[in-house]
Amino acid sequence: MQDLPHRYAVAATAQVDSNVRLSSSGLADIDSAAPAEFGGPGDRWSPETLLVAAVADCLILTFRAIARASRLDWSALTCDVDGILDRVDGVSRFTEFHLRVVLDVPQGVDQAKATRLLEKAERGCLITNSLSGQSQLVAEVRIAQ
């Protein structure tokens, strides 16, 4: 890992009736639009879906690093996240993130250790640590048959 602080630069551009084009050096551009809940087309990534995706992505990447350091064998991890957007004190914000993860591990792996590492990844995720909404993890560890 590089020394902190890290900087991440993104540019967003749009015209009156166009999608928002998101770009960052070295990455493929993506288009976004308002979600259907805010009158958008509902067929593009939105700031809301990108934020919830960042929670899921961060959990998996954090778990990957922790599992590697802890020498935990695993084969697959799925993370489904529901982000709850609500109005609190007159301000719209994400209030909760419900994470449901399923971890597949080979025979012989300690399920309790795997669960502890999933919980550690959830606590260590820099995205959820950067947000004010509460994060709730429900973890399942499946042993390969």
N, C-alpha and C positions, 0 to 999 in steps of 0.2 A: 504494500500500500504506500502511496505517496504521502508525504507530510501534509498536514492540514494547515491552512484551510484549502479546500478544493473549490473550484469555480466551475459552474456549468452555464454556458451561454446559449440561449435560444432566441430566435427571431420569429415574430409573428407578423404576417402581412395580410391585408384583405382590402377589397374594394367594396363599394356600397352593397352589392347584392351577390357577393362571392363567398365561398368557403374561406376559412382562415387557413393560410399556408404556414405550417410550423417547420422551421429549419434549424439545424445545428451543424456545425462544421464536422464533416466526416460521416454524417448520417443521412439516410434517405429522408426526403421531405415527406410530411404527411399532411393531409387536409383534415380540418375539424370544423364543426358547426355546433350550434346550440342543440341540446337534446330535445326530443319531442316534448318533454315536460315543460320546456321553456319556449315552445313554438317553433322549434327547429325541425328539420326533416327526419331526424331519428335514424338516419342511415350512415352517419359519420361518427368518428370518435369525437367526443366533446370534452371540455375541460373536466367535467364531472366524471366521465368514464375513464379518462386518462389518470385522474387522481386515484380512483379506486383500483385501476390496473397497477398503478405504482405501489400500492399497498401489497397486492398479491405478488408482484414481481420481487419486491424487496424481501418479503418473507422467504421466498424460495431461494434467492441469492444469499441471504443471511444464513439460512439453514445449510445450504451447500458448504459455506465456509466453516461453519461450526462443526458439521458432520465430518468434514475432511480433517480438521484439527483434532477431533475426538476419535478418529478412526472408526466411524460408524459406517458399516456397509448398508447401502440402500439402492433401490433400483428406479423408483419413480415417486414424485411428489406432486399432488394436485392441490391447488389452493383456490377455493371459491370465496369471493368477498362480496358482501352486500354492504354498500355504504348508505347510511341514512342521512338524508339532507332534510333539515327542519328549520323552522324559524324560531330563534331564541332571542328574547329581548329586542325584537324588531329587526334582527339580522339573520339572513339565511346563511347556514353553515352546516358542515357535516358534524353530526353529533355522535355517531357510532359507526364502527366498522366491525361487522360480524365475519370472522374468518373461519371457514370450514376446511380443514386440511385432511388429506388421506395420504399416508406415507406407506409405500410398499418396501418391505425389507426381506432379505433372504432368511431361510431357516437358520436358527441358532442365534439370531440377533436379540439382544435384551430389549423387550418392548418398553419396559419402564425407562431405560436409558434413552431410547428413541423418543419417547414422549417428553422427557425432560429436555432433550435437545430442541425439539419443536417449540416448547415453551420458552426456552432461552432465546431462540431465533425470533419469536414474537416480541419478547421484551427488548431485544437488541436491534430491531429493525429501525433504521434511521428515518424512514418515511413516517411510520406511525409515531415515532418519538418526536417528530417535527410538527405533528398535527394536534389540535386540541380535542378532537373527538376520541371517545374511549374505544379501545380495541378489545374484542372478546374472541378468544380462540377456542375452537372445538376441534380436537385432534383425534384421529384414528390411525393406529399403526396396524398394517396388515402383514402377516407372515406369508411368504410365498408358499404355495401348495406343492 
